[in-house]
């Protein structure tokens, strides 16, 4: 089953382009534009007008009418060619070598920082052990001294 054609019109103020297409997306393709002209109101679907019959007689072809330039001139035209997307430049060997050297340098830095962090962690654990042992010795010494003080007070009373 063939899709029903709709007629769409777009104007830049100087010319009006009309096309018969099954959808808005196909109309945009025919006009050779990527942005949605319907969204900002530059393009619309039409039901009547001087170019509607011509567009329906040649589906997919653009009907161009001069509005401010070549006023009244009507002709069939081809859609403008879409500009090709620029290719991304391929990195040359020198740039690739520089990138690889920087990646290797980053890996070495990560490894060195990991070793430093591990050494600091080991030092912290050793200090905690020493602090624990010191606290234990101090607690024992304090308890021993308290016991002697208690014994001396008992003898005195």
HELIX and SHEET records of a PDB file:
HELIX    1   1 UNK A   24  UNK A   31  1                                   8    
HELIX    2   2 UNK A   52  UNK A   57  1                                   6    
HELIX    3   3 UNK A   93  UNK A  156  1                                  64    
SHEET    1   A 5 UNK A  43  UNK A  46  0                                        
SHEET    2   A 5 UNK A   6  UNK A  11 -1                                        
SHEET    3   A 5 UNK A  15  UNK A  21 -1                                        
SHEET    4   A 5 UNK A  62  UNK A  66 -1                                        
SHEET    5   A 5 UNK A  74  UNK A  77 -1                                        
END                                                                             
